Every structure is written in C-alpha cells, then in structure tokens.
Amino acid sequence: MVTDVVMPGMSGFELCRFIKTNPTSQKVPILICSSKNQAIHRLWAKKQAADAYIIKLYTPEQLLNVIQSLAHKPTN
C-alpha cells in the first residue's frame, strides 16, 4: 500500500497504525510518501510500523525501487 501522510479524515500514520494492528491486514507492506522531510516524521512512521518512507519529489525509478524492495521483503 502506498499512502501520503496528509490526507482528509485520517492521516497516513493513523492509516498505517490501523492496518498494522488488524490481524487480517498486518502483513500488508506500507510505503509512506510525503513531503515531510524531518527525522521525526520518519521516526513516527517507523513507530506506526510503516515498511518504508520516501520523500516527495521522488523519481518514478526511486518509487519503483522501494516498491520492489518491499515486494521481496520477507514477512514475519
């Protein structure tokens, strides 16, 4: 799943926490794409169990590389 941090109704962090605490979806890899480029945002994403965090403006190749790495990441 690819999500942003800033969204209407629910932040990407909240979405990530919801998905990762639900037994039926907890193994879904989550990539957060955001313009927020401070260490605290990356730390918070990690605390919410996001699998990856990429900063906008990224190239299509960078996005594809992160998605491919998540597709090959073993699940627990």
C-alpha distances in whole Angstrom, upper triangle without the diagonal:
4,7,10,13,15,15,17,18,15,14,11,13,14,10,9,13,13,10,11,15,15,16,14,11,11,11,7,6,5,6,8,10,14,17,18,20,22,22,22,18,17,19,17,14,15,17,14,13,10,10,10,12,13,16,16,18,17,18,16,17,16,12,13,14,12,9,12,13,10,11,14,14,16,15,17
4,7,10,13,12,16,17,14,13,9,12,14,11,10,14,14,12,14,17,17,19,18,14,14,14,10,9,6,5,6,7,10,14,15,17,19,20,20,16,15,18,16,13,15,17,14,13,10,10,9,10,10,12,13,15,14,15,13,15,13,10,11,13,11,9,12,13,11,12,16,16,18,17,20
4,7,9,9,12,13,11,9,6,9,11,8,9,12,13,12,14,17,17,20,19,15,15,16,12,11,7,6,5,6,8,12,13,15,17,18,18,14,14,16,14,11,14,16,13,13,10,11,11,10,10,12,12,14,14,16,15,17,15,12,14,16,13,12,16,17,14,16,19,18,21,20,22
4,6,7,10,12,10,8,5,9,11,10,10,13,15,14,16,19,20,22,22,18,18,19,16,14,10,8,5,5,5,9,10,13,15,16,16,12,12,15,13,11,14,16,14,14,11,13,12,10,10,10,10,12,13,16,16,18,16,13,16,18,15,15,18,19,17,19,22,21,24,22,24
4,6,10,11,9,5,4,6,9,9,10,12,14,14,16,18,19,22,22,19,19,20,17,16,12,10,7,7,6,8,8,11,13,14,13,9,11,13,11,9,13,14,12,14,11,14,12,10,11,11,11,14,15,18,19,21,18,16,19,20,17,17,21,21,19,21,24,23,25,23,25
4,7,9,8,5,6,9,10,11,12,15,16,17,18,20,22,25,25,21,21,23,20,19,15,14,10,10,8,9,9,13,14,16,15,12,14,16,14,12,16,17,15,17,15,18,16,14,14,13,12,15,17,20,21,23,21,18,21,23,20,20,24,24,22,24,27,26,28,27,28
4,6,6,5,7,10,10,10,12,15,15,16,18,20,20,24,23,20,21,22,20,19,15,15,12,12,11,12,13,17,18,20,18,15,17,19,16,15,18,19,16,18,16,19,18,16,16,16,15,17,19,22,22,24,22,19,22,24,21,21,25,25,23,25,28,27,29,27,29
4,6,7,10,12,11,11,15,16,16,17,20,21,21,25,24,22,23,25,22,22,18,18,15,15,14,16,16,20,21,23,21,18,20,22,19,18,21,21,18,21,19,22,21,19,20,19,18,21,22,25,25,28,26,23,26,28,25,24,28,28,26,28,31,30,32,30,31
4,7,10,12,10,10,14,14,13,16,18,19,19,23,22,20,21,24,21,22,19,19,17,17,17,18,18,22,23,24,22,19,21,22,19,18,21,20,17,20,19,22,22,21,22,22,21,24,25,28,27,30,28,25,28,29,26,25,29,29,27,28,31,30,32,29,30
4,7,8,6,7,10,11,10,12,15,16,16,20,20,17,18,20,18,18,15,16,14,15,15,17,16,20,20,21,19,16,18,19,15,14,17,17,14,16,15,19,19,18,19,19,20,22,23,26,26,28,26,23,25,27,24,23,26,26,24,25,28,27,28,26,27
4,5,5,6,9,10,11,12,14,16,17,20,21,18,18,20,17,17,13,13,11,12,11,13,13,16,17,18,15,12,14,15,12,11,14,14,11,14,13,16,16,14,16,16,16,19,20,23,23,26,23,20,23,24,21,21,24,24,21,24,27,25,26,24,25
4,5,5,6,9,10,10,12,14,15,19,19,15,15,17,14,13,10,10,7,9,9,12,12,15,16,16,14,11,12,14,11,9,12,12,10,11,10,13,12,11,13,14,15,17,18,21,21,22,20,17,20,21,17,17,21,20,18,20,23,21,23,21,22
4,5,5,6,9,10,11,12,14,18,18,15,14,16,15,14,10,11,8,11,11,14,12,15,15,15,12,9,10,11,8,6,9,9,6,9,8,12,12,11,14,15,16,19,20,23,23,24,21,19,21,22,18,18,22,21,18,21,23,21,22,20,21
4,5,5,6,9,10,11,12,16,17,14,14,16,15,15,12,13,11,14,14,17,16,18,18,18,15,13,14,14,10,10,12,11,8,11,11,14,15,15,17,18,20,23,23,26,26,27,25,22,24,25,21,21,24,23,20,22,25,23,24,21,22
4,5,5,6,9,10,11,14,14,11,12,14,12,12,10,11,10,13,14,17,17,19,20,20,18,15,15,16,13,11,13,13,9,11,10,13,14,14,16,18,19,22,22,24,24,25,23,20,22,23,19,18,22,21,18,20,23,21,22,19,20
4,5,5,6,9,10,13,13,10,9,11,10,9,7,9,9,12,14,17,16,18,18,18,16,13,13,13,11,8,10,10,6,7,6,9,11,12,15,17,18,21,21,23,23,24,21,18,20,21,17,16,19,18,15,17,20,18,18,16,17
4,6,5,6,9,12,13,11,9,12,12,12,10,13,12,15,16,20,18,20,20,19,16,14,14,13,10,9,10,9,5,7,8,12,14,14,18,20,22,24,24,27,26,27,25,22,24,24,20,19,22,21,18,20,22,19,20,17,17
4,6,5,6,10,11,9,9,12,11,13,11,14,14,17,18,22,21,23,23,22,20,18,18,17,14,13,14,12,9,10,11,14,16,17,20,22,23,26,26,28,27,29,26,23,25,25,22,21,23,23,19,21,23,21,21,18,18
4,6,5,8,8,6,6,9,8,10,9,12,13,16,18,22,21,23,24,23,21,18,18,18,15,13,14,13,10,9,10,12,14,16,19,21,23,25,25,27,25,26,24,21,22,23,19,18,20,20,16,17,20,18,18,15,15
4,6,8,9,6,4,7,8,9,9,12,13,17,19,22,21,23,23,21,20,18,17,16,14,12,11,11,8,7,8,10,13,15,19,21,23,26,25,27,26,27,24,21,22,22,19,18,20,19,15,17,18,16,16,12,12
4,6,9,8,6,10,11,13,13,16,17,20,22,25,24,25,25,24,21,20,19,18,15,14,14,12,9,9,12,14,17,19,22,25,27,29,29,31,30,30,28,25,26,26,23,21,24,22,19,20,22,19,18,15,14
4,6,6,6,9,10,13,13,17,18,22,23,27,26,28,28,27,25,23,22,21,19,17,17,16,13,12,14,16,19,21,24,26,28,31,30,32,30,31,29,26,26,27,24,22,24,23,19,20,22,20,19,15,14
4,6,5,8,10,13,15,19,20,24,26,30,29,30,30,29,27,25,24,23,21,19,18,17,15,14,15,16,20,22,26,28,30,33,32,33,32,32,30,27,27,27,24,22,24,23,19,19,21,19,17,13,12
4,6,8,9,13,14,18,20,23,26,30,29,31,31,30,29,26,25,25,23,20,20,20,17,15,16,17,20,23,25,28,30,32,31,32,30,31,29,26,26,26,23,21,22,22,18,18,20,18,17,13,13
4,6,6,9,11,14,16,20,22,26,26,27,28,27,26,23,22,22,20,17,17,17,14,12,13,13,16,19,22,25,26,28,27,28,26,27,25,22,22,23,20,18,19,19,15,15,18,16,15,12,13
4,6,8,10,13,15,19,21,25,24,26,26,24,23,21,19,19,17,15,14,14,11,9,10,11,15,17,20,23,25,28,26,28,26,27,25,22,22,22,19,17,19,18,14,15,16,14,13,10,10
4,6,9,13,15,19,22,25,25,26,26,25,24,22,20,20,19,16,15,15,13,10,11,10,13,17,19,23,25,27,25,26,25,24,23,20,20,20,17,15,16,15,11,11,13,11,10,6,8
4,6,10,13,16,19,23,23,24,25,24,23,21,19,19,18,15,15,16,13,11,10,9,12,15,17,20,22,24,22,23,22,22,20,17,17,17,14,12,14,14,10,10,12,11,11,9,11
4,7,10,13,16,20,20,21,22,21,21,18,16,17,16,13,12,14,12,9,7,6,8,11,14,17,19,21,19,20,19,19,17,14,14,14,11,9,11,10,7,8,10,9,10,9,11
4,6,10,13,16,17,18,19,18,18,15,13,15,14,10,11,13,10,8,5,5,7,9,11,14,16,18,17,18,17,18,16,13,14,14,11,9,12,12,8,10,13,12,14,12,14
4,6,10,13,14,15,16,16,16,13,11,14,13,9,11,13,11,10,6,6,5,6,7,11,12,15,13,15,14,15,12,9,11,12,8,8,11,11,8,11,14,13,15,15,17
4,6,10,10,12,14,14,14,10,9,12,11,8,10,13,11,11,7,8,6,5,6,8,10,13,12,15,15,16,13,11,13,14,11,11,14,14,12,15,17,16,19,18,20
4,7,9,10,13,14,15,11,11,14,13,10,13,16,14,14,11,11,9,6,5,6,7,9,9,12,12,14,11,9,12,13,11,11,15,15,14,16,19,18,21,21,23
4,5,7,10,12,13,9,10,13,13,11,14,16,15,16,13,14,11,8,6,5,6,9,10,13,14,16,14,12,16,16,14,15,19,18,17,20,23,22,24,24,26
4,6,9,12,13,10,11,15,14,13,16,18,18,19,16,17,14,10,9,5,5,7,10,13,15,17,15,14,18,18,16,18,21,21,20,23,26,25,28,28,29
4,6,9,9,7,9,12,11,11,14,16,16,17,15,16,14,10,9,7,8,11,13,16,18,20,17,16,20,20,17,19,23,22,21,24,26,25,28,27,29
4,7,8,7,8,11,12,12,14,16,17,18,15,16,13,10,9,6,9,11,12,16,18,19,16,16,20,19,17,19,22,21,21,24,26,24,27,27,28
4,5,6,7,9,10,11,13,15,16,17,16,17,15,11,12,10,12,14,16,19,22,23,19,19,23,22,19,22,24,23,22,26,27,25,28,28,29
4,5,5,6,9,10,11,12,14,15,14,16,13,11,12,11,15,17,17,21,23,23,19,20,23,21,19,21,24,22,21,25,26,23,26,25,26
4,5,5,6,9,10,10,12,14,14,16,14,12,14,13,16,19,20,23,25,25,22,21,25,24,20,23,25,23,22,26,27,24,26,26,26
4,5,5,6,9,10,11,13,11,13,12,9,11,10,13,16,17,20,22,23,19,18,22,21,18,20,23,21,20,23,25,22,25,24,24
4,5,5,6,9,10,11,9,11,9,7,9,10,13,16,16,19,21,21,17,16,19,18,15,17,20,18,17,20,21,19,21,21,22
4,5,5,6,9,10,10,12,11,10,13,14,17,20,20,23,24,24,20,20,22,21,18,20,22,20,18,22,23,20,22,21,21
4,5,5,6,9,9,12,12,10,13,14,17,20,20,24,25,25,22,20,23,22,19,20,23,21,19,22,24,21,22,21,21
4,5,5,6,5,8,8,7,11,12,15,18,18,21,22,22,19,17,20,19,15,16,19,17,15,19,20,18,19,18,19
4,5,5,5,7,8,8,12,14,18,20,20,22,23,23,19,18,20,19,15,17,19,16,14,18,19,16,17,16,16
4,5,7,10,12,12,16,17,20,23,23,26,26,26,23,22,24,23,19,20,22,20,17,21,22,18,19,17,17
4,6,9,11,11,15,17,20,23,22,25,25,26,22,20,22,22,18,18,21,19,16,19,21,18,19,16,16
4,6,9,11,14,17,20,23,22,24,24,24,21,19,20,20,16,16,18,16,13,16,17,14,15,13,13
4,6,7,11,14,16,19,18,20,20,20,17,15,17,16,13,13,15,14,11,14,16,13,14,13,14
4,7,10,14,17,19,17,19,19,18,15,13,14,13,10,10,12,10,7,11,12,9,11,11,12
4,7,10,13,15,14,16,16,15,12,11,12,11,7,9,11,9,8,12,13,11,14,14,16
4,7,10,12,11,14,15,15,11,10,13,12,9,11,14,12,11,15,16,15,18,18,19
4,7,9,7,10,12,12,9,8,11,11,8,10,13,13,12,16,17,17,20,20,23
4,6,6,10,12,13,10,10,13,13,11,14,17,16,16,19,21,20,24,24,26
3,5,9,11,13,10,10,14,15,13,15,18,18,18,21,23,23,26,26,29
4,7,10,12,10,10,14,15,14,16,19,19,20,22,24,24,28,28,31
4,7,8,6,7,10,11,11,13,15,16,17,19,21,21,25,26,29
4,5,5,6,9,10,11,13,14,16,17,19,20,21,25,27,30
4,5,5,6,9,10,11,12,14,15,16,18,20,24,25,28
4,5,5,6,9,10,10,12,14,15,16,18,22,24,27
4,5,5,6,9,10,11,13,14,16,17,20,22,25
4,5,5,6,9,10,11,12,15,15,19,20,23
4,5,5,6,9,10,10,12,14,18,19,23
4,5,5,6,9,10,11,12,16,18,21
4,5,5,6,9,10,11,14,16,19
4,5,5,6,9,10,13,14,18
4,5,5,6,9,12,14,18
4,5,5,6,10,12,15
4,5,5,8,10,13
4,6,8,10,13
4,6,9,13
4,6,10
4,7
4
